[in-house]
């Protein structure tokens, strides 16, 4: 049968068949019989397409995409990327890129084939942003092949237009209600800290007591590591940054019981997980009579408040730890909105002034 379980590989599903006198044996990207059978059909179609195009599917001089990917993940991705990024790229390759391009030689990944994949992904209901993320991995992968002299050039990979995203944030009043609805202790301090520093959840979870300066005239926190999928490592952009602490944030941290290690360690000794701990935030939102939000909304709230107060974008970028100013410019819309609202009030102000002038005139 084309798909079979290999008992020498812990019962994994593999495709195993012969084509043009050659044995084709490959591990299925998804470990079910149905998906293995589907993978076998994809491979056969790709081999047939190559022959139809006049390309020998067994040219020894060609580097096959799936063979190159293994080397790329080992020698490039695993060396340069954070653990969470490695995992996400592996998922993109397994679920989308390898099923589409796996058996192909690198040079057979053309703009036409890429457009066909984009069309198929869109037909599945995938959002333009998600499709762009998939093609970003492909572009980086093929770019490495060019630098390693395995490919002449990267084919054009046009990105889809992504609708402008409306970022959620809380008003100053909502933040106060949120804090007031939280019982004093661990979670209130955590919420105050995120709302008053703009830290990412993983950065806050990975703060150690030695990263804090609470007793001097200018309290601050040094962000130099982050928690990602349970592993403490460098920050997202690999840089350290200092964030001044507001009086409220400094006071909340001073009330926390001190013990060596992480500031926000759980009673069990572990660190909070973003997905599982959001239930605590949702309970507080319910008590405050507010819409439920995610932890990341507190980061957006911090940045939005600074932008509304006309803080320079470069300063906001440094506080948030963004790699590029383009990321920070997302928050400029709040300041622009404030300006539009101020200008919108002018007709009424001028009309009132004209009435006063008319009543004062003899």
N, C-alpha and C positions, 0 to 999 in steps of 0.2 A: 504494500500500500504506500502511496506517496507520503503520508504523514504517519509517524510511528513514535512510540515512547522508547527512549533509550534508557535501559536499566543501568548502563554504565555511567549515566549522567543524572542520577537521582530521579529517573522517570520523566525527564524533560521531553517535551514534544519537539520533534525534528522533522524536517522535510527531507526525504531520501528517494531520489529517482534518477533515471538515466536520460540524458538528452544528447542526441547526435553522438552517441558512443561515449559520452563523458558522464561520470557520476556527479550528481549535484546533491550535496548533503549540507543542510543549513538548519540552525536552531530557529524555531519560530519566535518572533518578537513577542507574541502573546501566547501564554501557555494554556491553550485549550485546543481540543481537536478541531473544532469548527474554524478557529482562526488559523490553525496550522494548515488546514486544507485550503483556506483562502490565500494564505501566504504562498503555497505551492502553485496556485493558479496565477498569482501575480508574477512569480519567477518565470513560469513558462511563457507568459505573455511578453515579459520583458526580453527574454531570449529570442522569441519569435520576432519582436519588433526590431531588435538589433540585426537579425538576419535579413529582414525585409529592407532595412536601411542600408544593407551592404556592409555591415560591420560584423566581423567575426566575434561571437560572444566569448570565445576562448583565446583571444589574443594575449599571449603571455606578457607582451610589452606594456599592456594597459594596466593602470591601477584601478581596481574595482572600488567603488565608493564604500561599500560595507567593510572592505579590508582596510582602506585608508582611515575610516572612522575609528576603528579600534586603536590604531596608532595615534590618531589625533587626540582622542580622549585620554590616552595614557601619557603622551609626551607634551601636550599643550594644555588641555583643559584642567587635568588633575594638578598641574604645576602652578597655573596662573589664577585659578578661580577659587572662590569660597565654596564650602561644602554644599550649601543650598543651590548655588549656581551649577555646580557639577551635577547635582541630582536633577535639576530642571532640564539641563541640556540632554541628559541621558533619556529622560522621559520624551522629549521632543523627537529625538532620534528614533527611539523604539516605536513610538506610536505613529509618527508621520513620515519622517524622511527616509528611514530604512525601508519601510514597505513600498515607498514610491520609487526610490532610486538605488536601493541596496545592490542589486546584481549588475548595475550599469557601470561601464567605465566612466571615469571622471569627466572626460570630454563629451560624453553623451548626455550630460545634464545640461541641456540647452534652455534658452529662454522660453521656447515653446513648451517644453516639458514642465518648466516651473509654472508657467501660466495655466497649464492643465491642472496641476496640483492645486493652485490657488482657486480655480473654478470648482474643483471637487470639494475642497474644504469649505468654501462659501455655500455650496449646495447642502452641506451637512449642518448649516446653521451657525457656523463658527463666526465670531465677530472679527471685523477687520484688524483690531488691535492684536488679537490672538494669532491671526494669520501672519501679521507682521513680525510677531515674536518668533514664530517658527522659521520664517525666512531670514531673520536676523542671525539665527544659529547657523543656517545654511551658508549665508554670506561669510560669516567668520570662519567656518569650516573650509570652504573653498578658497578663501584668502590665504589660509595656512598652506593649502596645497600649492598655490602659486609661489609663495615664499620658499617652499621646499622643492621648487622646480619639478613638480609633478603635474602641473597644469599650466597652460599658456596664459590664461586670463580667467577672471571670474565673469560668468555670463551676466547680463543685466538682470537684476532682481528688483523690479519695481514694487514699491511699497504701496499698500492700499491707503486711501484717504480715510482717516479716523475722525469721526465726529468729535467736536469739542466736548470734553468731559466736565461736567459740573461737580466740582469738589465740595463735599459736605464739610461743614464746620459749625461750631456752636457760637452763639452770641455770648457776651460777657455775663449777661443775666443767666443764661442756661448753664454756664460753667459754675456759677455760684449756687444755683439750684442743685446741680449734680453733686457738688461737694457737700452741701448741707444735707442731702439725702443719704450720704454715706456715713456709716458708723465710724467714729474715731478709731484709728489703728492702721493696720497694714494697707487696706485697699484705698482708704481716703488719702493716705500719704502717696500711694502709687499714682492715683488720679491727679492729685495736685502737682506731683513731680512732672508727669507727662504734659499736662496742660500749661505748665509754667516754664518748661525747658524745650519743648518741641522734639524731644528725643524719640527715636524709634523704640518700639516695645522691646526688641532684643537688646538695644543699647542700655535701656534702663535696667533690664533684668540682670545684665552683666556688670553693673557698677559695684565696685568694692569700696569699703570704707576709706581706704587710702586714696581713692579718687576724689574725695570730698574735702573741701576747705570750708568749715562751718563756723569757726571761731574767730576768724580775722575780720577786718573791716569790710572786706569785699568777698562775701561767700561765693563759691563757685563749685562747679563739678567738671572734672576732666573726663571726656568720653574717649576711650581708647580701645574698646573691645565691644563685641556684640554677641548675642546668643542667637544661633540659627540652627533649626532642627535639632535642638538639644546639645549643640556643640558650641563652646565659647571660643571665639576666634577674633580676628581683626574686625574693625568696623567695615561698613559696606564699601567705602572708597579707600580703605586702608590707612586713613589719616586720623590723627588725634585732633581734638578741638576742646576748647574751654568754653563753658557756658556760665555766665553770671546767674546766681540764684536770686530769685525774688525773696523778700522777707517771708512771704507765706510758705514758699518751698523750703527755705532754710529752717523755718520754725517746725514744719511738719517732719523734716528729716531728723531734727534734734530730739523729737519725741520717740523716735524708733529705738527699740532695744538694740544695743550694740554687742556684736560678737564678731570674732575674726571671720573674714571672708566677704561674702556678697551681702549688700545692703538689703536686697529684696529676696533673700533666701526664704523658702517656705518652711513651716515648722518641721516638715519631713526631711529637710536638708537639701531638697532639690530646688530647682529654679522654675519660676512660672512659665507656662507655655501659652503663647498668644491665643491659639484657637480654643483651648479648653478653658482658659481663665476669663474669656470674654463674657461668660455667663454671669460673673460677678458684676461686670459693668452693666449688663442688661437688667439685672435686678435693681440696680441703683437707678437706672433710667426709668424703670417702671414705678419705683417709689417717688421719683421726682415728677411723674406725670409727663415725661418727655418721650420722644421717638427713640427707639433703640439705635445706638451708634456703635461703631467699632473703635478699638483702641487708636487706630491710625487717625481717626477724626480729631483726636486731641492734638495731634501733631499739626494737622491742617488748621486747627483753631489757633494755635500759637503763631503760625506763619501768617495767617489771615489778619490777626489782630495787629501784628507788626506792620504789615503792608498798609492796613487802614490808617495807621498812625504815621505814614509816610517815611518809615525807616528805609534807608537805601537798600535796594535789592542785593547788593554785594554783601552787606552786613547780614541780611537774612540768609543768604547762601552760606556764609561762614557758620552761622549759628545752627543751621539745619544739617550741615555736612553734605551739601549737594556737590556732585562732581562738576556740574556745569551750571552756568547762570540760566540756561534755558529751562532747567527744571524749576528754578525759583520764580521765573517769570509767570508761572501759572497763577501766582498769588497777586500779581499786579492788577488783575481785573477788579479786585475789591477796592483798591485805591481809585481806579478809573470810575467805578460805580459811584463812589463818594463824590467825585468831581462832577459827574453827570447829575447827581441829585442836587448838588449845590447850584449848578447852573440852571436846573429845572425850576428852582425857587425864585430865580431872578424876575420873571414877569410879575409875580405877585408883589415882590419887594418894590420893584419900580413903580407898579401901579399905586401902591400905598404911598410912595414918596410923591407921586404926581398929585394924589388927592390932598396930601398935606400942603404941598406947594400952592395948589389952587385955593385952599381955604385960607392960607396966610396972605394971599395976594390981595391988594386993596380993590 
